[in-house]
Amino acid sequence: MFLKEIRCAAAALVCLFLSSQVIAQQTTSVPYIDKSSKQLFVNGQPYLMLGGELANSSGASSAYLTKIWPTLKALQLNTVLVPVYWELMEPQEGKFNFDLVDAAIKNARASNMKLVFLWFGSWKNSMSCYTPAWVKNDPTRFPLVENRDGKKQAILSPFSSNNLQADIRAYSALLSYLKKVDNEKTVVMVQVENEVGMLPDARDFSPAANAAYDAAVPIELITYLQTTKKSDAVTNAWHKQGSLTSGSWRQVFGDLIATEEFFIAWHLARYTNAVAAAGKAIYPLPTYVNAALNKAGLLPGQYPSGGPLPHLFSIWKAATPHIDILSPDFYNPLFTQWNDLFYSDENPLFIPEIKMEDSNAAKVYFAIGHYKAMGFSPFSIDSAHKPEEIPLGKAYRHLASIAPLIAQAKMNSVGKENLIDGVLLDKERQSAKVVFGDIEITLKHEFTLSWSSGAKQEIWPEVGALIIRLSEKEFLFAGSGVVATFKDAAQKNTLGIESVWEGDYTRDKSSNMPTWNPGRLLNGDESHQGRHLNLPYGEYQNQRIVLYKY
């Protein structure tokens, strides 16, 4: 009955959601994601999130929120990711307190910032640590996950209607309140739950879960597998078993621990989707879920099993029509590899959480340029010391000045030749090539220049840049620590540098587009007498280059 309840609830909400989503996009009154251009739109305009996520407990005190806001301003953020805690928002069942929500909105508006709220509901990092006391103290009414040995875990079971309905009521109350008080559209997106996944085993082994595991694989998932052209661990297992159109989880996918993960992924995803759908039926803010990235060699349950990870995308895409994007949380060095797996035409890239470190100033240029990222957000941003000296703040200040150019390049690339790209370089990957139609650009780490101050350093810092093609012969380079040379991709002509100008942009109030203010002409030593373009390491600047053929 419970599985039918989720399906019926989602179906009942879908018509209301679709009509509200059409209205939202037509009137631009509600933020929305345009997947074709990979952009978030707020008040009808593209919005690039230069963000930071607060530490887990920083949103739990109005006074503390107000205290840390100057640090956020000094870091040049335009967006803050703030937790909303179920246990503090609904301390007594049915009685809601939105004081912390109000405090976050008030501080954001005073600083001309936007917010992304993180719903710490049923699950936070797999656990149910932010559920209210009246939920924690009544495991009979609100059942918990059981491990393989039958021992209860401090994790709400996704197989309980009581658990789901309690979460839906609370989340719906939050979205109703935002619809009522946020006429300025300060809140632009919501994360539903946080890093969901199953521990310490691959799946829940409670009696309800065991019964569902022995039942037939839902027809919605089978239908998706029959129609998708994507390939992942789920589709591969299904084909290996003969592409069955019915049967139990073991029959359809094999009697493997991977099947246990597929099973729990489906039910975690359907539960999360039902929460999101209820909220969108009230107020259709964009939604996303975030993934705790797994490490090679670990089995499901040794990492949070069943979360929105690339090898499970078939399940999460089939199960979550009311979740707009699946996003990676980064605490490992494999930045490019994981972004390659998450980014696609149907899944724009948003990086809601990444370890706070100096290299983020390079990564943000690469993510926005190469993956057209909608936003970037280091974790525990409020813990920054001397924020005015942190490289990320300097990068954010620079990127804010060219955000309309970035948005324009994204829009003009839809269905046409790509007009924006980016690179990320270090000592192991010292160079990269990008191609814009008939022009091939080779980009190298500045320390590859023998005369650079850091050439002999044992460890080279990561450097990054984004490139926008402005016209047939002109490019904008933005970033730090990157050297560029140019050639005719068809090898018919030799390309020369007509001019390189450094400069900055100021916003034209009438058009909202940046106006170029040229500074120095860099045709001498700075460009090695016209041999290359050089964005100096440690500076975050613009250079516009015009090429010619001979």
N, C-alpha and C positions, 0 to 999 in steps of 0.2 A: 504493500500500500504506500509506503513512504516514497519509493522511487516513482510511482505514478503521481504522487502528490507534487514532487519537484517538477515533473514534466508538465502537469496540468497548470501549476502556478506560473511556470515560465510561459506557457502558451497563452494563458489568460492575460499576461502582461505585454505580450509582444505587439499587439495591435496598438495599445496605448503608447508603448515606447516608440514604435515606428512613426506614428503621427506626430508625436512630440519632437522626434529627431528631425523630421522634415521641417516643422515649424521653426525649430531652433536654428537650422542652417539657413533658412530663408530670411529670418529676421535678424540673424547674427546676435540674438539676445543671449544665447547660451554658448559658451566655448565649445568648439568641436575640432576634430582631427580630420584634415584632408589627406587621405593616404596617397593620392596621386602625387602631390607635391611634398609629402612627408613633413607637414607643418601643422602645428596647433594654431587655431584662429581664436582670438579673443576680441570681442567687440568688432568683429568683421575684419580684423587685421591680423596678418601673420605675427606670431609671438614666439620668439626664441628664448627658451628658459635657460638663463644663466643662474643656476641654482645651487643650493646647498641643503642637505638634510640635517636637522637637529639630532643631537644625541637622544637616545631613547627616552630619557626622563626629563628632557629640557622643556617639553611642552606641558608638564604636569603642574606648573605653578605660574599663575599670572604675573606675579612679581618677578620671577626668574625670566620669563619671556621678555618682559620690559627691560630687564637688566642687560640681556645679551643682544638686544636689537642693534645697538651702536656697532657691535662687532660685525654684524651681518651687513650693515650699511658700508662699513669700512672695506669689506671684501667685495664691494661692487655687485652684490647679488641683485637680481630683479625678481627672484622667486625663492621662496623658502618652503621646504617640505617639513610639515609639522604633524606629529602623531596626534590622533584623537583616540583616547583610551576609553573603551567600553565601560570598564569598572568605575571610572570617574564621571562619565557622562550619564550612567544609569545606576547610581549607588543603591537605590531601592527599585525593585521591579516596577516599571511603568512610570517612574518619576525621573525626569531628565533634567540635567544641569548643563547648560551650555556656556558657563562662565569662561572656560578655557578657550572655547571656540571664539567667543567674543573678543577675548584678549588677543588672540592671534590675528584676527581680522583687523582689530583696531591698530595694532602695531604695524601691520603690513600697509594699511592705508596711509598711515602717518609718514611712511617712508616710500610711498609710491611703488610698493612691491605687490606681487601676486603670491598666492598660496597654493600648494598641493597638499591636501589632507591625506594622511595615512591612517586607514581604518584598522586599528589594532582591536579586532573583534574576536572571533572564535580562535584564531591562530596568529601567533607572532613567533617567527623562527621555529615553526612546527608546534610549539607548545601553546597551552591555553592560559598563559600567565596574566593576561589582561582582561580575563572574563570577570564579571562582578562576583562579589563574595556570595551573593545568593545563588549564583550558578555553581561556584566551586564547592559550596557546602551541601549540595543536593545532587550527588551523582546518580541517585535513583531516577530522578526526574531528568537530569542532564547527563546521559551516559558517557562514559569515557572509553577510549581505545584500550584494547587488551593486546598484550604481546603474544608471541607464539606459545608461551607457557601459561597463558591465562591471567597474567598479572596486569592489573590496571595501570595505565599511564596517565599523567597529568595533561591529557590531550582530549579535547572533545571529539567524540566519534562523529564522522560525517554521515553515519547511518541512522541518526536520530532526528525525527521530525521536531521534537522539542528544542533540540540544539539549534536547528536551522531557523525555526520560527522566532526564537528569541533573538537571534542575530539579525534577522530580517526586520523585526520590529524596531530594534535599536538603530540600525543603519538607516531605515526609512525615516525615523525621527530626525536623524542628523540631516538627511537630504531635504526633508520638509522645512527644517529650520533654516538651512542655507537658502532655499528658494525664497523664504520669507524675508530674510535680513540682508541678503547679498545682492542688492540691486546694482552695485558697482562692478559685479563680477570679479571680486577679489580672489575668490577660489576658482581655479581654472581646471582642476582635474582631481580625481580621487584614486588612491591605491586601495584596492579591496583585499583585506587581510594582509599578511606580511610573511613572505617566504614560506608558503605552505609546503608541507612535506611530512612523511611519516617516519617516526623513530620509535623504538630501536630496531624494528623489523621492517620488511618491505611493505607490509600492509597491516591493517587492523584485523585481529583474530577474534573479535567479539562474536557472539552467536549471530547477531544481525548481519555482520560482515561476512561470516562464513556462509550464511544462507545466500547472500547476494553473489558470492564468488561461485557458488554451484549453479546459480541461475543463468539464464541466457544472456549473452552479451547484448546490450541495448541496440535496437535497430538503428538508432541515430548514428551510432559509431560505425556499424556495418555499412550503412549508406554512404557515409563520408569516405570510408576506405575504398568503396567501389568507384567513387568519382574523383578522388584527389589524384593529382599528378605529382605530388610531393613524395619524397622517399625518406623514411626514417626507420628507427628500430621497430616501430609498431607496424608499419606497412610491410616491412621485410618479414617479420614473424608471421603476419597474416598470410602472405603469399607462400611462405615455406610450409604452412599447414594446409595449403590447398585453396586458399581464398574462400573459406566457408562462409555461407550467408546466414548461418544460425549455429547455435551450440553454446556450451558453457565456456567460460574463460579459458579453461584448460584445453578444451577441444578446439577452439578457434585460434589460440595463440601458442599452445604447447604447455606442458607441465613443467614450467621453469620459474625461477625467481623473477625473471624479467616480466612474466605474465602477472605475477603478484603486483609488480609496480604499475603495469598498465591498468590493472583493476583499480588500485587505490587512486591513481592519477585521475581516472574517469570520475570517481565519486568525489574527490576533493574539488575537481574542476566544476562539476555540476552544482555542488553546494555553493561554491564561490560565485558561480554564474547566477544562481537564484538570488543571492544577496544583491549582486550588482543589478539584476533586472528589476528588482523591487525598487531600488533607488532611482534607476533611470525612468521608471514609470512615473515617478514624482517630479524629478528634476534631472534631465538627461546630461549631466556633466560627463565628460570623457572619463574612462576608467582604464586602469592597467593592473596587472599583477607582476610581482617581482620574483626572481628565481635565485635561490642560493646555488651557486654553481658547484657541480660535483667534480671530484678529482679522479684522475685516471686510476684504475685498479681497485676502486672501492665498489662494494656491492650495494644494491638498494637497501636502505636501512642503516648502512654505515655512513651514508649521506642522506639528507632528507628525501625520502623516496616519494616519487609521484608529483613533484613540483613542476612548474612550467619550464622544463628543460628542453633543449632542441631535439633530443632523441624521442621526446614524448609530444612533440608539437601536433601530430595528427590527432591525438586525444584531446589536447587542450583547445585546438581550433574547432574541433567538432563539438566540444562540450560547452564552449563559452561564447556564444554569439553576442553576449552583452558586455564582454570584455574587449576593449579596443586594441590593446597591444600587450605583448608579453615582453618583459624587460629583464636584463641581466644586472645582478649586483656583483661588483668586482672586488675581490680580495685575493687575486692571483695575478701573475704577470702576463697571462696569455690574453692580452687586450684585443689584439687583432683577430686571433682565432675565434674567440667567443662572439665578437661583434659580427664576424662573417656568418656565424651560425644563426644569430638572432635576426639580423637585418634581411628583409625581403620586401618586395612590392606590397605585400599584404600585411607586413609587420614593420612599420616604421620604428626606427631606433630611438629610444629614450633611455638614458643611463641615470636611474634615480638614486643609485648608491654606488660609491667607489671609495676606496681607502683614501684618506686625506694625505696627500704627499705632493712635493713640489712638481713632480712630473705631470700632474694633472693639467698644468698650464700648457704643455705640449699636446696632451691627449685631447683636450677640448677642441683645438683647431682641427686635428685629424678627424675626430668623430663628426664634427659639423661639416667639414669639407668632403670627406670620402663617403661617409654613411648618411649624410644629410640629417644628422641627429636633430631631433626636436628640442633636446635639452640635455643638460649635464649637471650632476649634483653630487659632490663629495659628501661623505658621511661625517657626522659629528663636527659640522662646520663651525658651531659655536665655541668649540674648544680651541680655536686658532689663537695663538699668541702673536702680538704685533701684527695684526691683520693687514695694516697698510704696507707691510714689507713682503707679504706672501705673493709669490709669482702668479697664482691663480687670480688674485684680485686685479693685477695689472693686465692679465689676459682678458678678463671679463670687461674691464673698462674699455679696452680696445675693441673687443667684439661687439659691445653694445653700440659703438659708433658706426659700425658697418652692417648691423643686423638687417636693415632694409635692403641692402645690396645682396645679402645672402638670401633673403626671402625672394627677391626678384629673380636671382639666378636659379633657385629651385623651381619657381613657377615657370620660367622660360625653358626649363629642361624637360618638362613633362611632355612625353611623346616625341621629343626632338633630341638633337645632339646635346650631350651633357655639358653644362657650362660651369660646373663647380666640382672641385676635387680637393684632396688633401693628402698629406704624408706625415708619417711618424718615423723618426730615425734615431739610431743610437750606434754604439760601436759595433754591435753584431750586424745590424742592418744599416750600413752607412749610406746607401743610395737607393733610389726608387725612380721609376719612370711613370709619367702620366701622359696621356694623349688627348688632345682636344682637336678632333677632326684632322686637319692637315698639319698640325704642329705637335711635335714630340718634345716633352720637357723632361730633362734629367735633373733630379734634385738630390743633393748630397748634404751630409752633415757638415756644418761650418768647420769643424775640427779636421776635416780632410784637407783643408788648406794648410800647407806646411808652415805658413807664417802666422796662423791663428794662435792665440794665447793658450788655447787648451789642447793643441794638437798632440802633445806628448803626455797628456794625462792618461793614467791607467784605465780609469772609468770615465766614459763620456756620458753626459746627461742626455736624456731624451729631449729631442727638439721636434717642433711641429709647425706646419703651415697649412693654410688653405689657399687655393688659387681660384679666381673667378675670371672667366673670359668675358671681357667687356665689349669687345668688337672683334672684327676680323684680325686685327694686328695688335690689339691692346689687352693686357692682363693686369689684374690686381693680385698682388701677393701680400698676405697678411700672416704674421707669426714671428718666429724667432729661431735663429740658429740654422738657417737653411740657405743653401747656395743653389742657383738654378742656371742651367744652360739650355740652349734651344737648337732644334734642327727641324728640317722639313721632313715630315713623316713619310712622304713619298720619295724623298731623296732626289727631287728634281732641281731644288735650289739650295743655296746657302742662306741661312738666316743671320742677320746682323741686328744689333741693338741700336735703334735710332735714338732712344732716350730712356733714362730711368729717373723717375722723380720720387722722392719721399714726400710725404704729406699727410694731412689728416682730413677728417670729414666733420662737418657740422650739419645739424639737421635743419632742413628748410621747413619752417612751420606751416607754410601753405600746402606743400606737396607731401610732407613727411618723408621725403627722400634726402639722403645726404648730399651735401655740396662739397666737391673736392676743393681743398685748399692746398695747392702745391707749396712745398718747402724748397729744399735744395735739389738742384740737378746733380745727379750722381754719375756722370759720364766719365769720370776720371778714375782715381785710385779705388774709390768705393766699388766700382764695377769692374775693376782690373782692366781699365781702358776699353770697356765695351765687350769684355769676354763673358761676363756673367752678372747675375743679380745676386746680392748678398743681404739677407736679413740678419743683422748682427745678433749673436747669442746674448740673452739677458735683456734685450729690448723687445718690445712688442709694438710693431709698427706696420705701416702700409708702405708699399712701393708699387708704383704703376709703371709698367714697361710697355714701350711701343717697339715693335719689330719691323724689319724690312727685309726684302729678299734681294739677292744679287747672284 
